[in-house]
Amino acid sequence: MPELRSGLRRGNCSPPILPVDREVKRPRTRAAARQALASAELKVLPPASPVFARRASAGKAKTAANRSRGRPSKKAAAAARLLVIEGEKEEVVFTKEENREGAIVENCRSPALVNRGTGKMMGDDSGGLSANKAAGQEEEGSTAPFPEKVQVGGSPVYKIERRLGKGGFGQVFLGRRVSGGTERSTGPGALEVALKFEHRNSKGCTYGPPYEWQVYSALGGSHGVPRVHYKGRQGDYYVMVMDMLGPSLWDAWNSAGQAMSSIMVACIAVESISILEKVHSKGYVHGDVKPENFLLGQPSTPQEKRLFLVDLGLATKWKDSATGQHVEYDQRPDVFRGTVRYASVHAHLGKTASRRDDLESLAYTLIFLHRGRLPWQGYQGENKSFLVCKKKMATSPELLCGFCPPAFKQFLETVVNLKFDEEPNYSKLISLFDDLIGSNPAIRPINTDSALKVGQKRGRLTIDEEDDAHLRKKIRLGVPATQWISVYNARQPMKQRYHYNVADSRLAQHVERGNLDGLLISCVASCTNLWALIMDAGTGFTSQVYELSPYFLHKEWIMEQWERNYYISSVAGANNGSSIVVMSKGTQYTQQSYKVSDFFPFKWISKKWKEGFHVTSMATAGTRWGVVMSRNAGFSDQVVELDFLYPSEGIHRRWDNGYRITSMAATPDQAALILSVPKRKLGDETQETLRTSAFPSAHVKDKWAKNLYLASVCYGRTVS
């Protein structure tokens, strides 16, 4: 028999149960609900025979709660509830409320789920396409023919010749002056120029001229950014006239046999860091650093050994123009910007872009150019972005830089450990490559004079042993681990009890014993198909039922309890697909909905937020997610922190902004935490988290001594 342990905490009193307002509607009959489902021809699982189904009463607490709340009569029954049934290609929403015409059944296309790659989510594996660009390029397609000649903004007349490339939201052509012009030169008098066309219906032209124009105007004349000499609109296209440049680093890499020498890549590193420093100094993040977006100067010109950064269509501001302060941190797991192969892990996770992201993408670019391949190349399919991000976070700097000079590993370790709003030490980063580029500028394949002058002027530093030891302690790309995550909230002294390593056959015994002592379930979790159970006297619930089912989740049982005016208050799933669903009376919820998905359903969550719902509980079963959302949850705002390791930085930033963890769950691959702002200000907002290899029984009593009580617990992905 599995080991079974329990702990008990007794306090002097329970916190008062606050009255709540509930929306009261007459429930439809169970038969009518089933008939509505049948008429919609929904494909559902067969009904499960519950292993356990119990009803609990909280004794004296129930009587007190009834007096304080004033429960509605049976005639004034449960409020409207929602059940989301996830089908193969569509999502069906069943609403149970009084309606002469019968239940409302809405059929709609299922939204794209987080980590399911789409054309918008993935870049070409060769690096030739960036996220959020495909749609814009397709729109341009053949909606209007390109003109044979161009003259915009007072420019000379240019004849359009061959296409040079397709990037960002537009296409680039070679333009040759019809008359005059100097051959093999740059500037407005050059014979040949680059003409970038962007269709007026492109996504980059939402409110007139392309967004990229604003960025070029802000960065105009910056080191390593090509100059725009003329711009304007001709016909259906916005046109920029720019200096003609040479091959990209992608082209040069192919010409070099798909592997570059260490001195070549080191020179690229030094110059690229210098260029990014200038871009960042203007308040921008490039957002799509990769070999295709670094171009050499035009051959047979004084600029042929210079490096330029192009394609600013995905650039964003890291500095707020109005305040001069760093933009606020946020995470939108459904938003990805960049190219899958080179994107930072923060970009994959939908976090607000900052300076560290450009440098992380540069690190992957440098390693690719030198080694010829990155470990996450080759993934295909709709979940490509998910798999690539997972691989990036699981690949250590030692492994990734195994065949590179030490400078590459030091550079990667430094940039992946930068904080969201931390200013990079560009001079120190440049200094890492000093030994590789050599002392003779004449033999360097890339002109690095500007970068080295900047470094000397600011006094470059080297990373000493103490710094290196500090980095080893902080490495983000550490060893993935599977651990218990526990959350503790400050509460008034109360009775709380925990059980863990509980087998199915022992669950009812512990619940019944707790009910006799006036305790109700506040949280459930699972590890290795055994259950963990938190029970306390401070739930505020008046009555409770639960079901242990072989299904994740048992829809029909949940619907039956909804009709009895119970709401889901806690849920857990096991690796074998079974689940525990706890439903309670006495909650403040007025409507409820849940979704089961193979991927974390952030788009669905975001949609429900707009409808006034908030996440109130989550669970996982293997790699599947179950998310419950409720109306009238008592929150004014809510955010998600989703990570392939443990989102420590995001949690602390959310805490600083008044959010507190209110729900969490984890799979073997990801951890998701829901943080909320309560409508009513808490008397004591203290919250702490722990990550432990074993259930945190050794720590719980210490927390109780400080009036910190277990609020949530789950088992899954973290980092050791």
QUIRA-V248058 format. One record per residue. N is the residue number from 0. RES is the residue in one letter. PSI is psi in degrees with one decimal (NA if undefined). OMEGA is omega in radians with two decimals (999 if undefined). Layout:
<<N | RES | PSI | OMEGA> <N | RES | PSI | OMEGA>>
//
This chain:
<<0 | M | 139.5 | 3.14> <1 | P | 152.4 | 3.11> <2 | E | 136.2 | -3.11> <3 | L | 125.9 | -3.13> <4 | R | 154.2 | 3.09> <5 | S | 157.9 | 3.10> <6 | G | 155.1 | -3.06> <7 | L | 138.9 | 3.07> <8 | R | 125.7 | 3.13> <9 | R | 136.4 | 3.11> <10 | G | -177.8 | -3.07> <11 | N | -32.6 | -3.06> <12 | C | 164.4 | 3.06> <13 | S | 150.5 | 3.11> <14 | P | 149.6 | -3.11> <15 | P | 148.4 | 3.11> <16 | I | 119.3 | -3.05> <17 | L | 141.0 | 3.08> <18 | P | 149.1 | 3.13> <19 | V | 153.6 | 3.05> <20 | D | 137.5 | -3.12> <21 | R | 141.6 | 3.06> <22 | E | 121.7 | -3.03> <23 | V | 126.0 | 3.10> <24 | K | 152.1 | 3.12> <25 | R | 130.0 | -3.13> <26 | P | 148.0 | 2.99> <27 | R | 157.0 | 3.11> <28 | T | 155.3 | -3.14> <29 | R | -38.0 | -3.13> <30 | A | -40.5 | 3.14> <31 | A | -39.0 | 3.12> <32 | A | -43.9 | -3.13> <33 | R | -37.1 | 3.12> <34 | Q | -38.4 | 3.12> <35 | A | -41.2 | 3.11> <36 | L | -42.0 | -3.12> <37 | A | -40.2 | -3.13> <38 | S | -24.3 | 3.12> <39 | A | -4.2 | 3.12> <40 | E | 49.7 | 3.12> <41 | L | 141.5 | 3.05> <42 | K | 108.1 | -3.08> <43 | V | 163.3 | 3.10> <44 | L | 150.4 | 3.05> <45 | P | 151.8 | -3.12> <46 | P | 141.8 | -3.12> <47 | A | 147.7 | 3.00> <48 | S | 110.0 | -3.07> <49 | P | 135.5 | 3.07> <50 | V | -44.3 | 3.06> <51 | F | 140.4 | 2.96> <52 | A | 115.8 | -3.02> <53 | R | 150.5 | 3.02> <54 | R | 135.2 | -3.10> <55 | A | 147.7 | 3.04> <56 | S | 140.0 | -3.08> <57 | A | 16.3 | 3.04> <58 | G | -123.6 | -3.10> <59 | K | -34.1 | -3.13> <60 | A | -36.7 | -3.13> <61 | K | -45.1 | -3.14> <62 | T | -44.0 | 3.14> <63 | A | -39.8 | -3.12> <64 | A | -38.9 | 3.13> <65 | N | -40.4 | 3.14> <66 | R | -42.1 | -3.04> <67 | S | -31.8 | -3.05> <68 | R | -35.9 | -3.03> <69 | G | 73.5 | -3.02> <70 | R | 144.3 | 3.08> <71 | P | 153.8 | 3.12> <72 | S | 171.0 | -3.14> <73 | K | -32.9 | -3.14> <74 | K | -33.4 | 3.08> <75 | A | 83.5 | -2.93> <76 | A | -158.4 | -2.95> <77 | A | 151.7 | 3.08> <78 | A | 173.5 | -3.13> <79 | A | 141.4 | 3.12> <80 | R | 158.2 | -3.12> <81 | L | 143.8 | 3.01> <82 | L | 126.4 | 3.10> <83 | V | 120.3 | 3.12> <84 | I | 117.3 | -3.07> <85 | E | 114.6 | 3.09> <86 | G | -172.5 | -3.07> <87 | E | -39.0 | -3.08> <88 | K | -5.7 | -3.11> <89 | E | 161.3 | 3.12> <90 | E | 127.7 | -3.13> <91 | V | 129.2 | -3.12> <92 | V | 121.1 | 3.11> <93 | F | 122.7 | -3.13> <94 | T | 126.4 | 3.14> <95 | K | 105.9 | 3.05> <96 | E | 169.2 | -3.07> <97 | E | 125.9 | -3.08> <98 | N | 121.6 | -3.10> <99 | R | -31.9 | -3.08> <100 | E | -3.9 | -3.10> <101 | G | -178.8 | -3.09> <102 | A | 148.3 | 3.11> <103 | I | 121.9 | 3.10> <104 | V | 119.7 | -3.05> <105 | E | 123.6 | 3.09> <106 | N | 131.8 | 3.13> <107 | C | 162.2 | 3.09> <108 | R | 138.1 | 3.12> <109 | S | 133.0 | 3.11> <110 | P | 153.5 | 3.07> <111 | A | 137.4 | -3.09> <112 | L | 155.0 | 3.11> <113 | V | 136.8 | 3.11> <114 | N | -2.5 | 3.00> <115 | R | 109.6 | -3.09> <116 | G | 142.3 | 2.99> <117 | T | -177.6 | 3.09> <118 | G | -26.2 | -3.11> <119 | K | -18.1 | -3.04> <120 | M | -20.2 | -2.96> <121 | M | 147.4 | 3.03> <122 | G | 158.3 | 3.05> <123 | D | 136.1 | -3.07> <124 | D | -19.9 | 3.06> <125 | S | -3.9 | 3.10> <126 | G | 14.8 | -3.04> <127 | G | -2.0 | -3.10> <128 | L | 137.4 | -3.14> <129 | S | 153.5 | 3.11> <130 | A | 153.1 | 3.12> <131 | N | 12.2 | -3.12> <132 | K | -28.5 | -3.02> <133 | A | -43.8 | -3.11> <134 | A | -43.9 | -3.14> <135 | G | -40.0 | -3.12> <136 | Q | -39.9 | -3.14> <137 | E | -36.6 | 3.12> <138 | E | -36.7 | -3.11> <139 | E | -40.7 | 3.13> <140 | G | -105.8 | -3.11> <141 | S | 31.1 | -3.12> <142 | T | -28.6 | 3.11> <143 | A | 138.4 | 3.13> <144 | P | 148.2 | 3.07> <145 | F | 141.9 | 3.13> <146 | P | 157.1 | 3.10> <147 | E | -30.9 | 3.13> <148 | K | 153.4 | -3.08> <149 | V | 137.4 | 2.98> <150 | Q | 113.0 | -3.09> <151 | V | 146.5 | 3.01> <152 | G | 34.8 | -3.14> <153 | G | 15.3 | -3.12> <154 | S | 164.6 | 2.94> <155 | P | 171.0 | 3.07> <156 | V | 128.6 | 3.13> <157 | Y | 139.0 | 3.02> <158 | K | 131.3 | -3.11> <159 | I | 127.6 | 3.10> <160 | E | -134.7 | -3.00> <161 | R | 157.1 | 3.07> <162 | R | 133.4 | -3.13> <163 | L | -28.5 | -3.12> <164 | G | 171.9 | -3.13> <165 | K | 110.7 | -3.09> <166 | G | 170.1 | 3.11> <167 | G | -126.7 | 3.13> <168 | F | 6.1 | -3.06> <169 | G | -171.9 | 3.13> <170 | Q | 147.8 | -3.07> <171 | V | 130.9 | -3.14> <172 | F | 156.6 | 2.98> <173 | L | 128.9 | 3.07> <174 | G | 133.5 | -3.13> <175 | R | 131.9 | 3.14> <176 | R | 137.3 | 3.11> <177 | V | -33.6 | 3.10> <178 | S | 146.0 | 3.12> <179 | G | -169.3 | 3.11> <180 | G | 149.9 | -3.14> <181 | T | 127.6 | -3.11> <182 | E | 148.1 | 3.11> <183 | R | 47.4 | 3.11> <184 | S | 174.2 | 3.10> <185 | T | 173.1 | 3.14> <186 | G | 177.7 | -3.08> <187 | P | -18.4 | -3.13> <188 | G | 6.4 | -3.08> <189 | A | 146.6 | 3.10> <190 | L | -41.5 | -3.12> <191 | E | 137.0 | 3.14> <192 | V | 168.6 | 3.01> <193 | A | 129.6 | 3.13> <194 | L | 116.5 | 3.12> <195 | K | 120.9 | -3.12> <196 | F | 135.2 | 3.01> <197 | E | 124.7 | -3.08> <198 | H | 146.0 | -3.07> <199 | R | -21.7 | 3.11> <200 | N | 5.9 | 3.10> <201 | S | 153.9 | 3.12> <202 | K | -20.4 | 3.10> <203 | G | -5.1 | -3.09> <204 | C | 41.9 | -3.04> <205 | T | -41.8 | -3.08> <206 | Y | 43.6 | 3.13> <207 | G | -136.7 | -3.10> <208 | P | 155.9 | -3.10> <209 | P | 144.3 | 3.07> <210 | Y | -34.2 | -3.10> <211 | E | -29.5 | 3.12> <212 | W | -41.6 | 3.14> <213 | Q | -41.3 | -3.10> <214 | V | -45.0 | 3.12> <215 | Y | -37.0 | 3.11> <216 | S | -40.3 | -3.14> <217 | A | -33.0 | -3.08> <218 | L | 1.7 | -3.05> <219 | G | 125.7 | 3.10> <220 | G | -2.7 | 3.13> <221 | S | 149.5 | 3.13> <222 | H | 123.7 | 3.06> <223 | G | 3.5 | 3.09> <224 | V | 123.4 | -3.09> <225 | P | 149.2 | -3.13> <226 | R | 143.3 | 3.00> <227 | V | 119.6 | -3.06> <228 | H | -36.2 | 3.11> <229 | Y | 152.8 | 3.01> <230 | K | 153.2 | -3.12> <231 | G | -176.6 | -3.12> <232 | R | 137.0 | 3.04> <233 | Q | 115.8 | -3.09> <234 | G | -128.6 | -3.13> <235 | D | 4.4 | -3.03> <236 | Y | 141.9 | 2.90> <237 | Y | 136.2 | -3.01> <238 | V | 134.9 | 2.99> <239 | M | 134.8 | 3.07> <240 | V | 117.6 | -3.02> <241 | M | 167.9 | 3.06> <242 | D | 140.8 | 3.04> <243 | M | 128.1 | -3.14> <244 | L | 179.4 | -3.08> <245 | G | -151.9 | -3.07> <246 | P | 156.9 | 3.06> <247 | S | 166.8 | 3.07> <248 | L | -27.1 | 3.04> <249 | W | -45.3 | 3.11> <250 | D | -44.4 | -3.13> <251 | A | -37.0 | 3.11> <252 | W | -42.1 | 3.10> <253 | N | -41.1 | -3.14> <254 | S | -27.3 | -3.12> <255 | A | 12.1 | 3.14> <256 | G | 24.3 | 3.09> <257 | Q | 35.8 | 3.00> <258 | A | 130.0 | -3.13> <259 | M | 152.6 | 3.13> <260 | S | 160.1 | -3.13> <261 | S | -35.3 | 3.14> <262 | I | -38.2 | 3.11> <263 | M | -48.3 | -3.10> <264 | V | -34.7 | 3.10> <265 | A | -41.4 | 3.09> <266 | C | -40.3 | 3.07> <267 | I | -42.2 | -3.14> <268 | A | -49.2 | -3.10> <269 | V | -47.3 | -3.11> <270 | E | -38.3 | 3.14> <271 | S | -42.5 | 3.11> <272 | I | -41.3 | 3.13> <273 | S | -42.5 | 3.13> <274 | I | -45.2 | -3.14> <275 | L | -34.2 | 3.08> <276 | E | -41.6 | 3.14> <277 | K | -42.5 | 3.11> <278 | V | -46.0 | -3.13> <279 | H | -33.4 | -3.13> <280 | S | -20.8 | 3.09> <281 | K | 2.8 | 3.10> <282 | G | 8.3 | -3.08> <283 | Y | 153.1 | 2.93> <284 | V | 132.6 | -3.09> <285 | H | -49.5 | 3.04> <286 | G | -6.4 | -3.14> <287 | D | 54.5 | -3.14> <288 | V | 124.5 | -3.13> <289 | K | 167.0 | -3.09> <290 | P | -35.3 | -3.11> <291 | E | -22.7 | -3.09> <292 | N | 4.7 | 2.96> <293 | F | 120.7 | -3.13> <294 | L | 144.2 | 3.01> <295 | L | 163.8 | 3.10> <296 | G | 167.6 | -3.11> <297 | Q | 132.0 | 3.13> <298 | P | 150.4 | 3.11> <299 | S | 26.6 | 3.03> <300 | T | 164.5 | 3.11> <301 | P | -15.2 | -3.08> <302 | Q | 5.8 | -2.99> <303 | E | -21.1 | 3.13> <304 | K | 9.6 | 3.09> <305 | R | 156.3 | -3.12> <306 | L | 139.7 | -3.13> <307 | F | 144.8 | 3.09> <308 | L | 123.9 | -3.06> <309 | V | -179.6 | 3.08> <310 | D | 81.8 | -3.07> <311 | L | 16.7 | -3.08> <312 | G | -23.0 | 3.14> <313 | L | 7.7 | -3.14> <314 | A | 143.0 | 3.10> <315 | T | 164.8 | -3.13> <316 | K | 129.9 | 2.98> <317 | W | -15.4 | 3.14> <318 | K | 129.1 | 3.11> <319 | D | 122.5 | -3.07> <320 | S | -34.0 | -3.07> <321 | A | -40.8 | -3.04> <322 | T | -19.9 | -3.05> <323 | G | 3.6 | -3.14> <324 | Q | 164.4 | 3.09> <325 | H | 141.9 | 3.11> <326 | V | 159.0 | -3.10> <327 | E | 147.0 | 3.07> <328 | Y | 142.3 | 3.04> <329 | D | 165.4 | 3.03> <330 | Q | 126.5 | 3.05> <331 | R | 92.8 | -3.03> <332 | P | -12.9 | 3.12> <333 | D | 2.4 | -3.11> <334 | V | 124.4 | 3.09> <335 | F | 131.8 | 3.11> <336 | R | 129.8 | 3.12> <337 | G | -161.9 | 3.10> <338 | T | 128.3 | -2.96> <339 | V | -44.4 | -3.04> <340 | R | -38.4 | -3.00> <341 | Y | -6.5 | -3.06> <342 | A | 147.9 | 3.05> <343 | S | 159.4 | 3.11> <344 | V | -29.2 | 3.10> <345 | H | -36.6 | 3.09> <346 | A | -42.0 | 3.09> <347 | H | -38.9 | -3.07> <348 | L | 0.7 | 3.09> <349 | G | 24.5 | 3.14> <350 | K | 151.0 | 3.13> <351 | T | 132.9 | -3.09> <352 | A | 141.5 | 3.03> <353 | S | -179.6 | -3.00> <354 | R | -32.0 | -3.11> <355 | R | -28.5 | -3.08> <356 | D | -41.0 | 3.07> <357 | D | -40.6 | -3.09> <358 | L | -35.1 | 3.07> <359 | E | -42.1 | 3.07> <360 | S | -37.7 | 3.09> <361 | L | -39.7 | 3.12> <362 | A | -45.2 | 3.12> <363 | Y | -36.0 | 3.11> <364 | T | -46.1 | -3.11> <365 | L | -43.5 | 3.14> <366 | I | -40.0 | 3.10> <367 | F | -46.3 | -3.11> <368 | L | -34.0 | -3.11> <369 | H | -44.8 | -3.08> <370 | R | -26.5 | -3.13> <371 | G | -3.8 | -3.11> <372 | R | 151.6 | 3.04> <373 | L | 148.5 | -3.02> <374 | P | -22.6 | -3.08> <375 | W | 9.6 | 3.04> <376 | Q | 148.2 | 3.06> <377 | G | -13.8 | 3.10> <378 | Y | 138.9 | 3.12> <379 | Q | 171.7 | 3.07> <380 | G | 178.8 | -3.01> <381 | E | -20.8 | 3.14> <382 | N | 29.3 | -3.11> <383 | K | -47.4 | -3.10> <384 | S | -39.4 | 3.09> <385 | F | -47.8 | -3.10> <386 | L | -38.6 | 3.14> <387 | V | -45.8 | -3.14> <388 | C | -42.6 | 3.11> <389 | K | -42.5 | -3.13> <390 | K | -40.9 | 3.13> <391 | K | -43.2 | -3.07> <392 | M | -18.0 | 3.14> <393 | A | -6.1 | -3.10> <394 | T | 119.3 | -3.11> <395 | S | 155.4 | 3.06> <396 | P | -34.9 | 3.12> <397 | E | -44.0 | -3.13> <398 | L | -43.7 | -3.08> <399 | L | -36.0 | -3.08> <400 | C | 24.4 | -3.04> <401 | G | -30.6 | -3.10> <402 | F | 22.6 | -3.13> <403 | C | 156.9 | 3.03> <404 | P | 155.9 | -3.08> <405 | P | -28.9 | -3.11> <406 | A | -34.1 | -3.11> <407 | F | -44.1 | 3.13> <408 | K | -42.5 | 3.12> <409 | Q | -41.3 | 3.13> <410 | F | -47.8 | -3.12> <411 | L | -46.2 | -3.14> <412 | E | -37.8 | -3.12> <413 | T | -47.2 | -3.01> <414 | V | -32.7 | -3.13> <415 | V | -12.8 | 3.11> <416 | N | 7.6 | 3.06> <417 | L | 142.2 | 3.06> <418 | K | 164.9 | -3.07> <419 | F | -46.5 | -3.06> <420 | D | 15.5 | -3.10> <421 | E | 137.8 | 3.07> <422 | E | 121.5 | 3.13> <423 | P | 148.1 | 3.03> <424 | N | 86.7 | -3.04> <425 | Y | -38.6 | -3.13> <426 | S | -42.4 | 3.12> <427 | K | -39.0 | 3.13> <428 | L | -41.2 | 3.10> <429 | I | -38.8 | -3.07> <430 | S | -22.0 | 3.13> <431 | L | -27.9 | -3.03> <432 | F | 8.1 | -3.11> <433 | D | -47.1 | -3.06> <434 | D | -23.2 | -3.08> <435 | L | -33.3 | -3.04> <436 | I | -15.4 | 3.11> <437 | G | 170.8 | -3.05> <438 | S | -9.9 | -3.09> <439 | N | 104.1 | -3.12> <440 | P | -25.9 | -3.06> <441 | A | -28.3 | -3.08> <442 | I | 2.6 | 3.12> <443 | R | 133.7 | -3.12> <444 | P | -18.5 | 3.11> <445 | I | 137.9 | 3.11> <446 | N | 117.0 | -3.11> <447 | T | 14.6 | -3.06> <448 | D | -47.1 | -3.09> <449 | S | -41.3 | -3.13> <450 | A | -44.0 | -3.09> <451 | L | -34.6 | 3.10> <452 | K | -42.1 | 3.12> <453 | V | -43.3 | -3.13> <454 | G | -42.6 | -3.13> <455 | Q | -38.8 | -3.10> <456 | K | -37.2 | -3.08> <457 | R | -5.5 | 3.10> <458 | G | 78.2 | -3.10> <459 | R | 149.3 | -3.13> <460 | L | 163.0 | 3.04> <461 | T | 155.8 | 3.13> <462 | I | 116.3 | -3.12> <463 | D | -178.7 | -3.05> <464 | E | -34.7 | -3.13> <465 | E | -43.1 | 3.10> <466 | D | -42.3 | -3.09> <467 | D | -39.3 | 3.10> <468 | A | -38.1 | 3.11> <469 | H | -40.8 | 3.13> <470 | L | -42.3 | -3.09> <471 | R | -29.7 | 3.12> <472 | K | -22.9 | -3.00> <473 | K | -4.7 | -2.95> <474 | I | 119.9 | 3.14> <475 | R | -38.5 | -3.13> <476 | L | 56.1 | -3.10> <477 | G | -160.2 | -3.09> <478 | V | 116.9 | 3.09> <479 | P | 142.6 | -3.12> <480 | A | 162.5 | 3.03> <481 | T | 118.5 | -2.99> <482 | Q | 169.0 | 2.96> <483 | W | 134.4 | 3.00> <484 | I | 123.5 | 3.14> <485 | S | 143.5 | -3.11> <486 | V | 136.1 | -3.09> <487 | Y | 131.0 | 3.11> <488 | N | 147.4 | 3.03> <489 | A | 129.5 | 3.13> <490 | R | 162.8 | 2.94> <491 | Q | 150.9 | -3.13> <492 | P | 131.5 | -3.12> <493 | M | 170.3 | 3.11> <494 | K | 129.9 | 3.09> <495 | Q | 146.2 | -3.11> <496 | R | 145.4 | 3.09> <497 | Y | 150.4 | 3.02> <498 | H | 145.8 | 3.07> <499 | Y | 167.8 | -3.01> <500 | N | 39.9 | -3.10> <501 | V | 123.6 | 3.07> <502 | A | 160.8 | 3.14> <503 | D | -42.9 | -3.03> <504 | S | -17.2 | -3.10> <505 | R | -6.7 | -3.03> <506 | L | -49.1 | -3.08> <507 | A | -38.2 | -3.13> <508 | Q | -44.8 | -3.12> <509 | H | -38.5 | 3.14> <510 | V | -46.2 | -3.12> <511 | E | -40.9 | 3.11> <512 | R | -41.2 | 3.10> <513 | G | -40.4 | 3.12> <514 | N | -39.8 | 3.12> <515 | L | -27.7 | 3.12> <516 | D | 10.9 | 3.11> <517 | G | 21.2 | -3.12> <518 | L | 144.4 | 3.04> <519 | L | 159.8 | -3.09> <520 | I | 127.7 | 3.06> <521 | S | -21.9 | -3.10> <522 | C | 142.7 | 3.02> <523 | V | 152.7 | 3.13> <524 | A | 172.6 | -3.12> <525 | S | 146.9 | 3.04> <526 | C | 126.7 | -3.13> <527 | T | 44.7 | 3.07> <528 | N | 16.8 | 2.98> <529 | L | 159.8 | -2.97> <530 | W | 150.8 | 2.97> <531 | A | 142.8 | -2.98> <532 | L | 125.6 | 3.05> <533 | I | 126.2 | 3.12> <534 | M | 138.9 | 3.09> <535 | D | 171.5 | -3.09> <536 | A | 5.3 | -3.07> <537 | G | 24.0 | -3.10> <538 | T | -30.1 | -3.05> <539 | G | -0.9 | 3.13> <540 | F | 153.1 | 3.13> <541 | T | -24.9 | -3.13> <542 | S | 158.2 | -3.02> <543 | Q | 142.7 | 2.99> <544 | V | 158.5 | 3.07> <545 | Y | 160.0 | 3.09> <546 | E | 133.1 | 2.97> <547 | L | 113.9 | -2.98> <548 | S | 150.5 | 3.05> <549 | P | -3.0 | -3.11> <550 | Y | 153.1 | 3.06> <551 | F | 95.2 | -0.01> <552 | L | 159.5 | -3.06> <553 | H | 96.4 | -3.01> <554 | K | -47.6 | -3.02> <555 | E | -38.1 | 3.12> <556 | W | -40.4 | 3.12> <557 | I | -43.5 | -3.14> <558 | M | -39.4 | 3.12> <559 | E | -41.4 | -3.13> <560 | Q | -33.5 | 3.05> <561 | W | -41.0 | -3.14> <562 | E | -24.1 | 3.12> <563 | R | 9.1 | 3.07> <564 | N | 25.2 | 3.01> <565 | Y | 147.7 | 3.08> <566 | Y | 148.9 | 3.10> <567 | I | 124.7 | 3.12> <568 | S | -18.1 | 3.08> <569 | S | 150.3 | -3.10> <570 | V | 147.7 | 3.09> <571 | A | 150.7 | 3.10> <572 | G | 153.6 | -3.14> <573 | A | 164.9 | -3.12> <574 | N | -26.3 | -3.14> <575 | N | 4.5 | 3.08> <576 | G | -5.3 | 3.11> <577 | S | 169.3 | -3.09> <578 | S | 157.9 | 2.93> <579 | I | 127.6 | 3.04> <580 | V | 123.7 | 3.12> <581 | V | 127.5 | 3.14> <582 | M | 140.4 | -2.97> <583 | S | 154.1 | 2.91> <584 | K | 155.7 | -3.13> <585 | G | 3.9 | 3.04> <586 | T | 169.3 | 3.10> <587 | Q | 2.8 | -3.06> <588 | Y | 145.5 | 3.09> <589 | T | -11.0 | 3.13> <590 | Q | 148.3 | -3.04> <591 | Q | 149.6 | -3.12> <592 | S | 148.5 | 3.05> <593 | Y | 160.8 | -3.13> <594 | K | 137.1 | 3.02> <595 | V | 131.0 | -3.01> <596 | S | 152.7 | 3.06> <597 | D | -14.2 | 3.12> <598 | F | 157.0 | 3.13> <599 | F | 119.0 | -2.95> <600 | P | 63.6 | -3.05> <601 | F | -37.5 | -3.12> <602 | K | -38.4 | 3.08> <603 | W | -43.1 | 3.10> <604 | I | -45.8 | -3.13> <605 | S | -40.1 | 3.12> <606 | K | -42.5 | -3.12> <607 | K | -31.2 | 3.05> <608 | W | -43.0 | -3.12> <609 | K | -21.6 | 3.14> <610 | E | 5.5 | 3.09> <611 | G | 11.6 | 3.10> <612 | F | 157.0 | 3.00> <613 | H | 149.4 | 3.09> <614 | V | 128.5 | -3.14> <615 | T | -17.4 | 3.01> <616 | S | 154.8 | 3.14> <617 | M | 159.0 | 3.07> <618 | A | 164.6 | 3.04> <619 | T | 152.6 | 3.02> <620 | A | 103.3 | -2.99> <621 | G | -118.5 | 3.11> <622 | T | 5.8 | -3.13> <623 | R | 148.9 | -3.13> <624 | W | 142.1 | 2.96> <625 | G | 123.8 | -3.08> <626 | V | 128.9 | 3.12> <627 | V | 131.3 | 3.11> <628 | M | 145.0 | -3.04> <629 | S | 149.9 | 2.97> <630 | R | 152.0 | -3.12> <631 | N | 47.0 | -3.12> <632 | A | -6.8 | 3.11> <633 | G | 17.6 | -3.14> <634 | F | 145.3 | 3.07> <635 | S | -21.1 | 3.12> <636 | D | 158.5 | -3.09> <637 | Q | 143.8 | 3.13> <638 | V | 166.7 | 3.13> <639 | V | 138.7 | 2.93> <640 | E | 112.5 | -3.08> <641 | L | 132.1 | -3.06> <642 | D | 156.3 | 3.06> <643 | F | -9.5 | 3.03> <644 | L | -113.0 | 3.11> <645 | Y | 123.1 | -3.00> <646 | P | 59.9 | -3.06> <647 | S | -46.9 | -3.11> <648 | E | -44.9 | -3.13> <649 | G | -40.5 | 3.13> <650 | I | -46.8 | -3.11> <651 | H | -36.6 | 3.11> <652 | R | -38.9 | 3.11> <653 | R | -41.6 | 3.09> <654 | W | -43.2 | -3.13> <655 | D | -24.9 | -3.12> <656 | N | 14.8 | 3.03> <657 | G | 5.5 | 3.11> <658 | Y | 152.6 | 3.05> <659 | R | 145.4 | -3.14> <660 | I | 126.1 | -3.13> <661 | T | -10.8 | 3.10> <662 | S | 151.0 | 3.09> <663 | M | 158.1 | 3.08> <664 | A | 161.8 | -3.12> <665 | A | 143.9 | 2.99> <666 | T | 179.2 | 3.02> <667 | P | -15.0 | -3.09> <668 | D | -36.1 | -2.97> <669 | Q | 155.0 | 2.98> <670 | A | 135.7 | 3.11> <671 | A | 130.3 | 3.10> <672 | L | 133.4 | 3.07> <673 | I | 125.9 | 3.11> <674 | L | 136.3 | -3.01> <675 | S | 156.7 | 3.01> <676 | V | 116.5 | -3.13> <677 | P | 146.9 | 3.09> <678 | K | -37.3 | 3.11> <679 | R | 127.1 | -3.13> <680 | K | 131.4 | -3.13> <681 | L | 146.3 | 3.10> <682 | G | -43.2 | 3.10> <683 | D | 113.2 | -3.04> <684 | E | 11.4 | -3.10> <685 | T | 131.6 | 3.06> <686 | Q | 137.4 | 3.13> <687 | E | 153.5 | 3.08> <688 | T | 155.0 | 3.07> <689 | L | 146.9 | 2.98> <690 | R | 122.8 | -3.07> <691 | T | 148.2 | 3.12> <692 | S | -36.9 | 3.09> <693 | A | 164.7 | 3.07> <694 | F | 137.3 | -2.94> <695 | P | 38.8 | -3.13> <696 | S | -31.7 | -3.13> <697 | A | -17.1 | -3.07> <698 | H | -21.6 | -3.00> <699 | V | -44.3 | -3.10> <700 | K | -34.0 | 3.06> <701 | D | -38.5 | 3.11> <702 | K | -42.7 | 3.12> <703 | W | -38.2 | -3.13> <704 | A | -23.7 | 3.12> <705 | K | 15.3 | -3.10> <706 | N | 36.1 | 3.01> <707 | L | 124.8 | -3.02> <708 | Y | 147.2 | 3.12> <709 | L | 122.7 | 3.11> <710 | A | -30.8 | -3.11> <711 | S | 148.7 | 3.12> <712 | V | 143.2 | 3.07> <713 | C | 167.0 | -3.12> <714 | Y | 128.0 | 3.13> <715 | G | -149.7 | -2.96> <716 | R | 128.6 | 2.96> <717 | T | -157.9 | 3.07> <718 | V | 139.4 | -3.13> <719 | S | NA | 999>>
//
